[in-house]
């Protein structure tokens, strides 16, 4: 269980330069992580979309070939 801080202790902690520095570093790291995760998620969506388009193109080519041989898709 985390230690319970009273309001005066919390006010004092918010003025502590070390805690302020840690807080800023934590925020910067969190923002960087969010940015990386957003970039990775966009790349994944793009990759899956490319894969989907490739599959559809392959299916259409295959179907066109089969229709040319008198087979319906």
C-alpha positions as CSV (number, residue, x, y, z in Angstrom):
1,X,0.0,0.0,0.0
2,X,1.3,3.5,-0.9
3,X,2.0,5.8,2.0
4,X,-0.8,8.3,2.7
5,X,0.2,11.9,2.5
6,X,-1.5,14.7,4.4
7,X,-2.3,17.9,2.6
8,X,0.6,19.9,4.1
9,X,3.0,17.1,3.2
10,X,1.6,17.0,-0.4
11,X,2.0,20.8,-0.7
12,X,5.6,20.5,0.5
13,X,6.3,17.7,-1.9
14,X,4.9,19.8,-4.8
15,X,7.5,22.4,-4.0
16,X,10.5,20.0,-3.7
17,X,12.8,20.6,-6.7
18,X,13.7,16.9,-7.0
19,X,10.1,15.9,-7.2
20,X,9.4,18.7,-9.7
21,X,12.3,17.4,-11.8
22,X,11.1,13.8,-11.6
23,X,7.6,14.9,-12.5
24,X,8.8,16.7,-15.6
25,X,11.0,13.8,-16.7
26,X,8.1,11.4,-16.2
27,X,5.8,13.6,-18.3
28,X,8.4,14.0,-21.1
29,X,9.0,10.2,-21.1
30,X,5.2,9.5,-21.1
31,X,4.7,11.9,-24.0
32,X,7.5,10.3,-26.0
33,X,6.1,6.9,-25.4
34,X,2.7,8.0,-26.6
35,X,4.2,9.5,-29.7
36,X,6.1,6.2,-30.5
37,X,2.9,4.2,-29.9
38,X,0.9,6.4,-32.2
39,X,3.5,6.1,-34.9
40,X,3.7,2.3,-34.5
41,X,-0.1,2.0,-34.6
42,X,-0.3,4.0,-37.8
43,X,2.4,1.9,-39.4
44,X,0.6,-1.3,-38.4
45,X,-2.7,0.0,-39.9
46,X,-0.9,0.9,-43.1
47,X,0.9,-2.5,-43.3
48,X,-2.4,-4.4,-42.8
49,X,-4.1,-2.2,-45.4
50,X,-1.3,-2.9,-47.9
51,X,-1.6,-6.6,-47.1
52,X,-5.4,-6.4,-47.6
53,X,-5.0,-4.7,-51.0
54,X,-2.5,-7.2,-52.1
55,X,-4.8,-10.1,-51.2
56,X,-7.7,-8.5,-53.0
57,X,-5.5,-7.9,-56.1
58,X,-4.3,-11.5,-56.0
59,X,-7.9,-12.8,-55.7
60,X,-9.1,-10.6,-58.6
61,X,-6.2,-11.9,-60.8
62,X,-6.9,-15.5,-59.8
63,X,-10.6,-15.0,-60.5
64,X,-9.9,-13.4,-63.9
65,X,-7.7,-16.3,-64.8
66,X,-10.4,-18.8,-63.8
67,X,-13.1,-17.0,-65.8
68,X,-10.8,-17.1,-68.8
69,X,-10.7,-20.9,-68.4
70,X,-14.5,-21.0,-68.2
71,X,-14.7,-21.3,-64.4
72,X,-16.8,-18.9,-62.4
73,X,-15.6,-17.3,-59.2
